Amino acid sequence: MDWIIGAYAASPTRDGWVEQEEAEFLEGIYRLKNLAGLEVPFSDSIHKFDEDWFIQRFPSNLQLVLTLIPGTTASVKSNPLWGISSNDESGRDSAVNFVKSCLKSVKKVNDAKGSKVVKAIQIHSAPGGTDSSTKALSKSLEQIHAIDWDGAQIVIEHCDALVSGQAKQKGYLDLSQEIQAIKMSMTPTRLSVNWGRSAIETRSAQGPIDHIKLARSEKLLSGLMFSGASGVDNRFGKAWADCHVPPTPLADHTSNLLETNSLMTTDEIKKCISAAGDLDYVGLKIAPLKEITVAQRVQTVAESLEVLEIANSLLN
C-alpha cells in the first residue's frame, strides 16, 4: 500500500521559516518507501511560508491531499459562528468562500506539474453544536460543488463531535449528521475518518472502527488518516488532546521517538484498515517530540510508517 503523509505536522519550521531545515526535512520524507504523496494544510496557500518554493520542489509523481483544518480552526476561533454548517448566513457564506479560495492553489500546483496532482480537498463541518445544522451544511455542499475542482474530490474529514459533558477539541457535527447533509445535497461529497479525532470523540479505540464502518456502509468512505491519541497525559500532549500522537513503537524500535501510551497500536491500525476496505487514500499524520533534530523528525515519521506497514502486512 502507498501512503499519504501529513508531514507538515512534523515539520521543523511549523512555527518559523528556515528554508534549509524545511528542505532537509522534505527531502527525507520524499525518500520514504511506498509514499503516495503529502497531506498539506491550507489557510491561504498550500505552504505556510512559501507556496512557490514548495511547489517547485514537490515531486511530480506524487499526489496532494489538501486539508483546510488550519484555516477552519483559526476562523472559528475568531468568529464562533463561522463554518460551512453554520446557521448564521454570514458565517456560512464566509466559510464557503474560504473553501472556494483554495481552488487557486489547486490549479496552480496542477498546472505547474502538468497533471491533476491534487487528489482530495478535506473540508470540515464547523462550527458545530446548536449553531450548526445539516440543512446549512447541505446548502454549503451544493455551493461548493457549483465550481469545477480541477479533478480534486471534495471530502468531509470527520472531526470530534460535540459530546455533552465532555471537553471538545473541535466539536463539529457528528458523523451521522454529515452523512445526512451529503445525502440532502445530492453532491458527490465523500467522507474521511481521522483516527485520532474519532478516538477523542468516543474516548476509545473502538470509535474509529465504528466511524469507518458507518461511513463505508453508506458508500461514502474515501479516506483514512492515522493520527494518534492517548487517554492519558503523555510526552506529546494532554489526555484526549488532538496533538497527533505517534503510534506505539514496534519491538525493534529503540529510538524512544514514538509513544508507548498511544492508543493507536499495530492491532488497532490493522482492524481499521480491514474495516475500511478499498479507499482513495490512506495516510499518516503524527507530531514529533519538540526538541529533536530534523533527522529525528524524519525518523519519527519513518518509524510510524513502519507501524502502518506491519499492520497492513498482517492482513495478507
N, C-alpha and C positions, 0 to 999 in steps of 0.2 A: 504493500500500500504506500502511496505517496502522500505527504503531509503538508498542510498549510501551517506555517509557523507565525504566531503573533509576536514577532521578535521585538517590536517596539517596547513591550513591557519589560524587556531585559536590557534595553539599550543603555550604554554608559552615559549617553548625552540626553537622557529623557528630560532632564531639568535644565540643561545648558548645552549650548552648541560647541563641540570640539570636533572639528572635521576629521582629524587624524584618528581619533578614537572611534568615531562612528564608522569610518571606512574600514578600520581593522575589525570591528565587530561584525559588520555586514559581510565582509569577505569570509569570515569564519562561518557565519550562518549559511552563506551560499555554498560552502564546501560540504555541508551535511548531506548524508546519503538519503535517498528517497524523498527529496524535497520537491514539493509541487509548487510552492510559492509562499507568499507572505500575506498575513493579515496586517493591514496598515490602518492607522487611525486617521479620521478626518474631522477637522474643525473648520478650517478654511482652505486647506490644501491637504495633499496626501503625505506631506512631511512637515513636521512641526517647525523646522528651521529653514530648509532649503529644498523646495519641491523639485526644481530643475536639476539640482545636484543629485537627488535621489533617483529621478527618472533616468538620467544619463547613465547611471551605474547599475540600474536594475537589469538583470539578465533577461533577454528577450524570450527565452524558452520557459520562463516561469510565469505563474499567474498571480493575480492580486485579488484579495477579498478586502473590501473597504468596510471598516466599522465606524459608524457615526456616534458611538457612545461618548467619546470625549466632548464633542460639541454639544451633545444632548445633555449630559450631566451638568456642564457649565451653564447652559441656558436655563435649565430647570432651577439651578441654584440661584440665579439672578431673578428669575420670574417663575414662581411655583405653578403658574397656570399655563406654562409653555409646554407644548408637546403635540404629537400627531394624534393622540387620543383625547386631547383636551376639549372640554365642553365650552371653554372660553374661545370664541371665534377668532379673536385677535391672536391669542397664544397658539391656536391650532394653525392658523394661516402662516404665522412666522415659522413654525416648525416644518410645515410642508415646503415653504420656500427654502429653508435650510437644507432639506433633503435634496431638492432640485438643484441647489447650488453646487453639489458635488459632481454634477454631470460635466462641468467644465474640466475638472481634473481627470475624470474618466476618459473623455475624448482626447485630452492632452497626452496621457500616457499611452492610450491605444494608438494614436497617430504616430507617436514617437517610436513605438515598437513595431508598427506595421501590422498589428493583429489585435484581436479582442482579448487583451490580457486581463482585463478586469472581469472576473468570473461572477462575483456577487457583491451586493451592497447591503450591509446589515443595518437595519433601522430598528428603532426601539419605541415601545408603546407608552412613553411618558405622557403626562406626569403621574398617573395612577390615582387610586383612591376614588373618592366621591367627585373629584374634579375631572375624571375621565369617563368615557363610555365607549361601548362597541360601536355605537352609531357614529360617533365622531371619528373613531379610527377607520371605520369603513369608508367614510367620506374622504378622508385623507388618502387612503389607498387608491381610491378612484382617481383622485387628482394627481397623485404620484405616477400612476400608470398612464396618464394622459400624454406623457412625453416619451420619446424613443431613448432607451437607456444604452444604446450602442452595444448591445449584446450582453449586458450585465443583468443578472437575476436580482429582483428585489426580495429580500429575506428579512422577516422579523426575527431578531435574535431575542429569545425569551430571557428576561431578567427576573430576579426575585420579585415576586408579587407582594403587595401589602398584606400582611397577616396580622389579625387582631391580637394585641398583647405581645407582639414580637417586634424587636427593633429591626427596621428595614435597612437595606443597603441602597437599593434602587426604589423598590416599592411600586413598580409599574403594574400593568394589568396582568391578571393570571392567564395561564395558557389557554384555558377554555374560552375566555373572552377574546383572546387573539384569534383563535380558530373561528369563532363565531363571526368576528369582524371580517376576516378573509372571505368567508362564505358569503356574507352580506354584500361585500364589494364586488364579487364575481370577477376578481382580478387574478392573475397568475402568481400572486404573492405566495412565498413559501415560508417555512419556519426553520430556525436553527436552535439547538439546545447548547447552552454553555454549562458544562458540568458543575463548575463551582457555584454558579448563581442558582441553579436548581437545588443543589445540596444546601445552600444557605437558606433558601426559601422553606424547604421541608425539614431542615435540621437533621438530614440523614443522607447517607449514600444511596438510599433507595429512590430518593426524589428524582435524580437524573434518569434512572431507568424508567420510572413511571411516566415522566415527561416525554422521553423518547418513544415509548410505546404508544402514548396517546397521539402524538404528532404523526407517527407512522400509520396508525390505524385510520387517520383522516387523509392519508396520502399527501401530506403536506411537508414531511420532514426532508430538508435539503442538506443541512449542515450540522456538524457536531464538533464543538471545540472543548478540548480538555484543559480547563483552568481549575486548579485545585482549591480546596477549602479545608478548614480544620475546626473541630468543635472545641478546641482548647487554645489558649494563648500559645504562640509559638514564635520562632525566630523571624517570621515573615510578617506577623501582624496579630491582631486580636482574634479571639474565637469568633467564628462566623463572619469574619470580615472578607470583603471582596478584594483580596490582595494577591490573587493569582499564586497561591501556594503551590510549590512543585510537588510532584508525586512522592510516594515513599520510595527510597532507593532500592536497587537490586542488591543482592548479596555481595556482588563483587565491586560495588561502588564504595570506595574508601575515602572519597574527597570531602565528605560531610557537607556537600553543597545542596542536597535535596532535604526533604523534611520527613522524619520518621513519624511525626504526629499528623501527617496528611491523611485525609480520608480517601484520597484518590490513589488507591493501590492497584497493583497489576491485575488482581482479580476483579475489582470493580470496573476497571477500564475494559477488560475482556467482556464482562457482562454487557456493557453499554454498546460496544462495537457489534456484538452478536445481536442485541435487540434492535439495533438501528438498521441493519441490512445495507442495501446499496444506497450510497449517498453521493451528492455532488462534490462535497468536500468534507474532510475530517482533519482536525488540526490540534495544535497545542499552543497555549499561551500561559507562560509562567513568569514570575518575577524572581530575580536572584537576591541573594543577600546584598546589602548595600555597600559595604566596604570591601569589595573584591576587585580584582583586575579585569581588564577586558577579556583576556583569555579565559579566566574563570567564569565570566558571564556566558561566553560561548559554550564552555564545558557544562554549565548548568543546563542550558538548553539541550545540548547533545545527550547528556545523561537522562534527562527527562524523556527525550525522544526514544532512547533505548528502552525505557519502561514501556512506552506505547508499542514499540516493535515487538517486544517479548509478549506483551498481552495479545497482540494481533496474531502472533505465530502460534499461540496456544489454541487458536480456533481452527487451525489447519491440521 
